[in-house]
Amino acid sequence: MLDAQVTDNEASGAMLHLEHCSDCAEFFGAIRLQALAHNELDAHQFDVAKCSASAVRDFFGDCDDSQIVRRLARALYQLGKAYTLMAASEDSYLLSVSESPVDIDSFVDAEASSALADAQLAGTDNSEQISLPTGKNHALAKAKSLLEQCLVLKPQYSEANLYLGQIYVHLQDLEQARSQFESVFKGSERLVMRVHAAMQIAMVFNEQQNHKTALRYYRWIVASGILELDTTFGFVFHNIAMQHQQLNDEQHAQRALELYRQYDFEGWQQSLEMLGEN
């Protein structure tokens, strides 16, 4: 009856039985309320204001480490990402590989506040210490705080590790940045996350003038097979060409540019101009 898998006649017969059987009516009512509550939770429409704190704890009792934590961690990640991209507005790489960030103020007022309220009423560990931001000042510090809080709730959150690594890059703490990126490169089961991490690790080594090591990570990206799944990563050949140029290996730099041309003609032209200036 709940999921419309019975005929109208069967449903009518069941409803008639429920009118005369209090035990079945009570059981049906409890199951119906649970089904509605789960549907509301999945649609992010669960209204905690209608429930007592003890009722909410009972409702969420078996999912502290799943639905609630994941929802709150994702809200903190989205805000941390938005602040990171705000602080890194001149970083064309970050802006090109990221999905559009949420609008901070409206997201705080709606989804993030709702997720935090649910977690606090449910008694989720660490939720009482979490603070949501107000305003857009000091974007870098707020991004760092939000992403760290996210990782307290969900330590294996690859996207949050990547953006926290970016924060450390902007703070010129390259060792901490590399540590965040390596945790994703070594620990994630998702190829695209490992590729993003390898890209960032290579950029850190490039910043440290360690071009041979940076080149190894860029070559790993090509060898991983990601280009067969997503050709937008073709720009890695530009990065490879840059490392060869820094190592005074013009022949291999030229070869990398020829490969880049197959994936992105406009990007290849821009790469020619940039490398020509160097």
Contacts in CASP RR format, 6 or more apart in sequence:
PFRMAT RR
TARGET T0000
AUTHOR 0000-0000-0000
METHOD contacts of the structure
MODEL  1
MLDAQVTDNEASGAMLHLEHCSDCAEFFGAIRLQALAHNELDAHQFDVAK
CSASAVRDFFGDCDDSQIVRRLARALYQLGKAYTLMAASEDSYLLSVSES
PVDIDSFVDAEASSALADAQLAGTDNSEQISLPTGKNHALAKAKSLLEQC
LVLKPQYSEANLYLGQIYVHLQDLEQARSQFESVFKGSERLVMRVHAAMQ
IAMVFNEQQNHKTALRYYRWIVASGILELDTTFGFVFHNIAMQHQQLNDE
QHAQRALELYRQYDFEGWQQSLEMLGEN
1 11 0 8 1.000
1 14 0 8 1.000
1 28 0 8 1.000
2 31 0 8 1.000
2 32 0 8 1.000
2 35 0 8 1.000
6 14 0 8 1.000
17 24 0 8 1.000
18 24 0 8 1.000
18 25 0 8 1.000
18 28 0 8 1.000
19 25 0 8 1.000
37 46 0 8 1.000
37 59 0 8 1.000
40 46 0 8 1.000
40 47 0 8 1.000
41 67 0 8 1.000
44 71 0 8 1.000
44 111 0 8 1.000
44 114 0 8 1.000
46 118 0 8 1.000
48 56 0 8 1.000
48 117 0 8 1.000
48 118 0 8 1.000
48 121 0 8 1.000
51 59 0 8 1.000
51 121 0 8 1.000
53 121 0 8 1.000
56 118 0 8 1.000
56 121 0 8 1.000
56 122 0 8 1.000
57 121 0 8 1.000
57 122 0 8 1.000
57 123 0 8 1.000
59 122 0 8 1.000
60 67 0 8 1.000
60 68 0 8 1.000
60 118 0 8 1.000
60 122 0 8 1.000
60 123 0 8 1.000
60 124 0 8 1.000
61 122 0 8 1.000
64 122 0 8 1.000
64 123 0 8 1.000
64 124 0 8 1.000
64 125 0 8 1.000
68 115 0 8 1.000
68 118 0 8 1.000
68 119 0 8 1.000
68 122 0 8 1.000
68 124 0 8 1.000
69 119 0 8 1.000
69 124 0 8 1.000
69 153 0 8 1.000
69 154 0 8 1.000
70 154 0 8 1.000
71 115 0 8 1.000
71 118 0 8 1.000
71 119 0 8 1.000
72 115 0 8 1.000
72 116 0 8 1.000
72 118 0 8 1.000
72 119 0 8 1.000
72 124 0 8 1.000
72 127 0 8 1.000
72 130 0 8 1.000
72 153 0 8 1.000
73 150 0 8 1.000
73 153 0 8 1.000
73 154 0 8 1.000
73 157 0 8 1.000
73 160 0 8 1.000
74 115 0 8 1.000
75 107 0 8 1.000
75 111 0 8 1.000
75 112 0 8 1.000
75 115 0 8 1.000
75 116 0 8 1.000
76 112 0 8 1.000
76 130 0 8 1.000
76 146 0 8 1.000
76 147 0 8 1.000
76 149 0 8 1.000
76 150 0 8 1.000
76 153 0 8 1.000
76 160 0 8 1.000
77 146 0 8 1.000
77 147 0 8 1.000
77 150 0 8 1.000
77 157 0 8 1.000
77 159 0 8 1.000
77 160 0 8 1.000
77 163 0 8 1.000
78 101 0 8 1.000
78 102 0 8 1.000
78 107 0 8 1.000
78 111 0 8 1.000
78 112 0 8 1.000
79 102 0 8 1.000
79 104 0 8 1.000
79 107 0 8 1.000
79 108 0 8 1.000
79 112 0 8 1.000
79 132 0 8 1.000
79 133 0 8 1.000
79 142 0 8 1.000
79 146 0 8 1.000
80 142 0 8 1.000
80 143 0 8 1.000
80 146 0 8 1.000
80 147 0 8 1.000
80 150 0 8 1.000
80 160 0 8 1.000
80 163 0 8 1.000
81 98 0 8 1.000
81 101 0 8 1.000
81 102 0 8 1.000
81 143 0 8 1.000
81 147 0 8 1.000
81 159 0 8 1.000
81 163 0 8 1.000
82 101 0 8 1.000
82 102 0 8 1.000
82 103 0 8 1.000
82 104 0 8 1.000
82 107 0 8 1.000
82 143 0 8 1.000
83 104 0 8 1.000
83 133 0 8 1.000
83 136 0 8 1.000
83 139 0 8 1.000
83 140 0 8 1.000
83 142 0 8 1.000
83 143 0 8 1.000
83 146 0 8 1.000
84 94 0 8 1.000
84 139 0 8 1.000
84 140 0 8 1.000
84 143 0 8 1.000
84 147 0 8 1.000
84 163 0 8 1.000
84 166 0 8 1.000
84 167 0 8 1.000
85 94 0 8 1.000
85 95 0 8 1.000
85 98 0 8 1.000
85 101 0 8 1.000
86 101 0 8 1.000
86 104 0 8 1.000
86 136 0 8 1.000
86 139 0 8 1.000
86 143 0 8 1.000
87 139 0 8 1.000
87 140 0 8 1.000
87 143 0 8 1.000
87 167 0 8 1.000
87 170 0 8 1.000
88 94 0 8 1.000
88 95 0 8 1.000
88 166 0 8 1.000
88 170 0 8 1.000
89 95 0 8 1.000
93 203 0 8 1.000
94 166 0 8 1.000
97 196 0 8 1.000
102 111 0 8 1.000
104 133 0 8 1.000
104 135 0 8 1.000
104 136 0 8 1.000
105 135 0 8 1.000
105 136 0 8 1.000
108 132 0 8 1.000
108 133 0 8 1.000
108 134 0 8 1.000
112 132 0 8 1.000
113 132 0 8 1.000
116 127 0 8 1.000
116 130 0 8 1.000
116 132 0 8 1.000
119 127 0 8 1.000
119 130 0 8 1.000
120 127 0 8 1.000
120 128 0 8 1.000
126 149 0 8 1.000
126 152 0 8 1.000
126 153 0 8 1.000
129 149 0 8 1.000
130 149 0 8 1.000
131 145 0 8 1.000
133 142 0 8 1.000
133 145 0 8 1.000
133 146 0 8 1.000
140 167 0 8 1.000
140 170 0 8 1.000
140 171 0 8 1.000
143 163 0 8 1.000
143 167 0 8 1.000
144 164 0 8 1.000
144 167 0 8 1.000
147 160 0 8 1.000
147 163 0 8 1.000
147 164 0 8 1.000
147 167 0 8 1.000
148 164 0 8 1.000
150 157 0 8 1.000
150 160 0 8 1.000
151 157 0 8 1.000
151 160 0 8 1.000
151 161 0 8 1.000
151 164 0 8 1.000
154 160 0 8 1.000
156 187 0 8 1.000
158 184 0 8 1.000
158 188 0 8 1.000
158 190 0 8 1.000
158 193 0 8 1.000
158 197 0 8 1.000
159 193 0 8 1.000
161 180 0 8 1.000
161 181 0 8 1.000
161 183 0 8 1.000
161 184 0 8 1.000
161 197 0 8 1.000
162 180 0 8 1.000
162 181 0 8 1.000
162 184 0 8 1.000
162 193 0 8 1.000
162 196 0 8 1.000
162 197 0 8 1.000
162 200 0 8 1.000
164 180 0 8 1.000
165 176 0 8 1.000
165 177 0 8 1.000
165 180 0 8 1.000
165 181 0 8 1.000
165 200 0 8 1.000
166 177 0 8 1.000
166 200 0 8 1.000
167 177 0 8 1.000
168 174 0 8 1.000
168 176 0 8 1.000
168 177 0 8 1.000
168 180 0 8 1.000
169 177 0 8 1.000
169 200 0 8 1.000
169 203 0 8 1.000
169 204 0 8 1.000
169 207 0 8 1.000
174 204 0 8 1.000
174 207 0 8 1.000
174 208 0 8 1.000
177 200 0 8 1.000
177 204 0 8 1.000
178 201 0 8 1.000
178 204 0 8 1.000
181 197 0 8 1.000
181 200 0 8 1.000
181 201 0 8 1.000
181 204 0 8 1.000
182 197 0 8 1.000
182 201 0 8 1.000
184 193 0 8 1.000
184 194 0 8 1.000
184 196 0 8 1.000
184 197 0 8 1.000
185 194 0 8 1.000
185 197 0 8 1.000
185 198 0 8 1.000
185 201 0 8 1.000
187 194 0 8 1.000
188 194 0 8 1.000
188 197 0 8 1.000
191 224 0 8 1.000
191 225 0 8 1.000
191 226 0 8 1.000
191 229 0 8 1.000
192 226 0 8 1.000
192 229 0 8 1.000
192 230 0 8 1.000
194 224 0 8 1.000
195 221 0 8 1.000
195 224 0 8 1.000
195 226 0 8 1.000
195 233 0 8 1.000
198 217 0 8 1.000
198 218 0 8 1.000
198 220 0 8 1.000
198 221 0 8 1.000
198 224 0 8 1.000
199 217 0 8 1.000
199 218 0 8 1.000
199 221 0 8 1.000
199 236 0 8 1.000
199 239 0 8 1.000
201 217 0 8 1.000
202 213 0 8 1.000
202 214 0 8 1.000
202 215 0 8 1.000
202 217 0 8 1.000
202 218 0 8 1.000
202 221 0 8 1.000
202 239 0 8 1.000
203 214 0 8 1.000
203 239 0 8 1.000
205 211 0 8 1.000
205 213 0 8 1.000
205 214 0 8 1.000
205 217 0 8 1.000
206 214 0 8 1.000
206 239 0 8 1.000
206 242 0 8 1.000
206 243 0 8 1.000
206 246 0 8 1.000
211 243 0 8 1.000
211 246 0 8 1.000
211 247 0 8 1.000
212 243 0 8 1.000
212 247 0 8 1.000
214 239 0 8 1.000
214 243 0 8 1.000
215 240 0 8 1.000
215 243 0 8 1.000
215 244 0 8 1.000
215 247 0 8 1.000
218 236 0 8 1.000
218 239 0 8 1.000
218 240 0 8 1.000
218 243 0 8 1.000
219 240 0 8 1.000
221 233 0 8 1.000
221 236 0 8 1.000
222 236 0 8 1.000
222 237 0 8 1.000
222 240 0 8 1.000
226 233 0 8 1.000
227 233 0 8 1.000
227 234 0 8 1.000
227 236 0 8 1.000
227 263 0 8 1.000
231 263 0 8 1.000
231 264 0 8 1.000
232 264 0 8 1.000
234 260 0 8 1.000
234 263 0 8 1.000
234 264 0 8 1.000
235 260 0 8 1.000
235 263 0 8 1.000
235 264 0 8 1.000
235 267 0 8 1.000
237 256 0 8 1.000
237 257 0 8 1.000
237 259 0 8 1.000
237 260 0 8 1.000
237 263 0 8 1.000
238 256 0 8 1.000
238 257 0 8 1.000
238 260 0 8 1.000
238 267 0 8 1.000
238 268 0 8 1.000
238 271 0 8 1.000
238 274 0 8 1.000
240 253 0 8 1.000
240 256 0 8 1.000
241 253 0 8 1.000
241 254 0 8 1.000
241 256 0 8 1.000
241 257 0 8 1.000
241 260 0 8 1.000
241 271 0 8 1.000
241 275 0 8 1.000
242 253 0 8 1.000
242 275 0 8 1.000
242 278 0 8 1.000
244 250 0 8 1.000
244 252 0 8 1.000
244 253 0 8 1.000
244 256 0 8 1.000
245 253 0 8 1.000
245 275 0 8 1.000
245 278 0 8 1.000
253 275 0 8 1.000
257 268 0 8 1.000
257 271 0 8 1.000
257 272 0 8 1.000
257 275 0 8 1.000
260 267 0 8 1.000
260 268 0 8 1.000
260 271 0 8 1.000
261 268 0 8 1.000
END
